[in-house]
Structures are given as C-alpha cells and as structure tokens.
C-alpha cells in the first residue's frame, strides 16, 4: 500500500474521531443528568474527563498528519439518538441507569475499535506519537468498559436480580 493512501485512511479515521468527540461532548451532560446511581454518576464524570483528554490526543494526532477535512460521525450520532430513546423509555431509575451503561459500553467499543485501528495504521505509517496516544486511549476505554460492567453487576445485585 502506498504511504499516501495509508495516511489518507488515518486522516479519515481521525476526522471521524474528532466529529465523534464532539457528539460525545454534546451528550455527556445530558446523560449525567439522567443517571441516578452514585457509582454510575462518578464513572460518568470520570469518563467525561477522559474523553476531554481523548479530544486533545485526537487534535495532536491531526496536527501530526498535517490536518484533516471536517466530516460528520453518523455512527455516533445514531448511537446518541438510540441512547436518548433508551433513557426516555425507561420506566425506573434502575432501568435507566442500566440503559445508560449499555449505551455507554457500545460507545466505548466503538472507541476501542476506532482508536485501535488508527493506532495500527499510524504505526505502519511511522506516526509514533499518534500510535502511542491512541493505544493509551484504547487501554483507557477498555478500563472504562470493565468499570461499567462492574457497576451494572452491582446495580443488578442491589435489585436482587443477579
């Protein structure tokens, strides 16, 4: 594969990530307001801070590749809409919190795949800063996913449903 083609894939991925981080920023306060479980609220606040760091890393990666064209992230836009529906249809706080966790984990899996893919491409293109920072983001997303699973299990146990 030509280096220019690989760099274009990286730029496209970073552009989608930038748009996705903007969707996430738009959604975070709303989702945090809907959460009721204290552990979930704390995890969401922590996740908001982590996502701000991801946005900075994405911006640095964009600088390393020489800039990107702007685009929408229809995947995360659709995911955000589904998340709103799940939260809106929940009949109890517990169901809403579990729906927030499920939606959050789907988003985290998007980020794990996106960061991991672009990091691999960056490694092949010799973009070591981008590779390292996106790999760090993958690990943070995996840790957040595990934390959300643990919180969901505790919520279920509190309800006597485990």
C-alpha positions in Angstrom: 0.0 0.0 0.0 1.2 3.4 -0.8 2.1 5.6 2.2 -0.2 8.4 0.9 -3.1 6.0 0.8 -2.4 4.8 4.3 -2.1 8.4 5.6 -5.5 9.2 4.0 -7.1 6.4 5.9 -5.5 7.7 9.1 -6.8 11.2 8.3 -10.3 9.9 7.6 -10.2 8.0 10.9 -9.0 11.0 12.9 -11.6 13.2 11.3 -14.4 10.7 12.3 -12.9 10.6 15.8 -12.9 14.4 16.0 -16.5 14.5 15.0 -17.3 11.7 17.4 -15.7 13.5 20.3 -17.9 16.5 19.5 -21.0 14.3 19.7 -19.8 12.8 23.0 -19.3 16.3 24.4 -22.8 17.3 23.4 -24.3 14.2 25.1 -22.3 13.9 28.3 -24.1 16.5 30.5 -27.5 15.2 29.4 -26.6 11.6 30.2 -25.0 12.6 33.5 -28.2 14.4 34.5 -30.3 11.3 33.7 -28.1 8.9 35.8 -29.1 8.3 39.4 -26.8 5.6 40.8 -23.9 7.3 42.7 -21.2 4.9 41.3 -22.5 5.4 37.8 -22.6 9.2 38.2 -19.0 9.1 39.4 -17.9 6.8 36.5 -19.6 9.2 34.0 -17.8 12.2 35.5 -14.5 10.4 35.2 -15.4 9.3 31.7 -16.1 12.9 30.7 -12.7 14.0 31.9 -11.1 11.1 30.0 -13.0 12.0 26.8 -11.6 15.5 27.1 -8.1 14.0 27.1 -9.0 11.9 24.1 -10.1 15.0 22.2 -6.7 16.6 22.9 -4.9 13.5 21.7 -7.0 13.5 18.6 -6.1 17.1 18.0 -2.4 16.3 18.4 -2.7 13.4 16.0 -4.4 15.6 13.5 -1.5 18.0 13.8 0.9 15.2 13.2 -0.8 14.2 10.0 -1.0 17.8 8.7 -4.7 18.4 9.3 -7.9 16.7 8.2 -11.1 17.6 6.4 -14.2 18.0 8.6 -16.9 15.3 8.5 -19.8 14.1 10.5 -19.8 10.9 12.5 -23.1 9.3 11.6 -22.3 6.2 13.7 -22.0 8.1 17.0 -24.9 10.5 16.0 -27.1 7.4 15.6 -25.8 5.9 18.8 -26.6 9.1 20.7 -30.2 9.1 19.3 -30.7 5.5 20.4 -29.3 6.4 23.8 -31.9 9.1 24.2 -34.6 6.7 23.3 -33.4 4.1 25.8 -33.2 6.7 28.6 -36.6 8.2 27.6 -38.4 4.8 27.6 -37.0 3.6 30.9 -39.8 3.2 33.5 -37.5 3.3 36.6 -34.2 4.9 37.6 -32.6 1.4 37.7 -33.6 0.6 34.2 -32.5 4.0 33.0 -29.1 3.6 34.7 -28.6 0.1 33.2 -29.6 1.5 29.8 -27.0 4.3 30.2 -24.4 1.6 31.0 -25.4 -0.5 28.0 -25.3 2.5 25.7 -22.0 3.7 27.2 -20.4 0.3 26.6 -21.5 0.3 23.0 -19.9 3.7 22.6 -16.7 2.5 24.4 -16.5 -0.4 22.0 -16.7 2.0 19.1 -13.8 3.9 20.6 -11.8 0.8 21.3 -12.1 -0.3 17.6 -11.6 3.2 16.2 -8.6 4.1 18.3 -7.0 0.6 17.8 -7.4 0.7 14.1 -6.0 4.1 13.6 -3.1 3.3 16.0 -2.2 0.3 13.9 -2.3 2.3 10.7 -0.2 5.1 12.4 2.4 2.5 13.5 2.7 1.3 9.9 3.0 4.9 8.7 5.7 5.8 11.2 3.5 8.2 13.2 4.7 7.1 16.6 3.1 9.9 18.6 -0.3 9.2 17.2 0.2 5.4 17.7 1.3 5.8 21.3 -1.5 8.2 22.3 -4.3 6.2 20.6 -3.0 3.0 22.2 -3.3 4.8 25.5 -6.8 5.7 24.6 -7.7 2.1 23.8 -6.5 1.0 27.2 -8.5 3.7 29.0 -11.6 2.8 27.0 -11.1 -0.9 28.0 -10.8 0.0 31.6 -13.9 2.2 31.5 -15.8 -0.7 29.9 -14.7 -3.0 32.7 -15.8 -0.4 35.3 -19.2 -0.1 33.6 -19.6 -3.9 33.7 -18.8 -3.9 37.4 -21.2 -1.1 38.2 -24.0 -2.9 36.2 -23.4 -6.1 38.2 -23.6 -4.2 41.5 -26.8 -2.5 40.4 -28.3 -5.8 39.5 -27.2 -7.4 42.7 -28.8 -4.5 44.7 -32.0 -5.3 42.9 -31.7 -9.0 43.8 -31.5 -9.9 40.1 -28.1 -11.5 39.8 
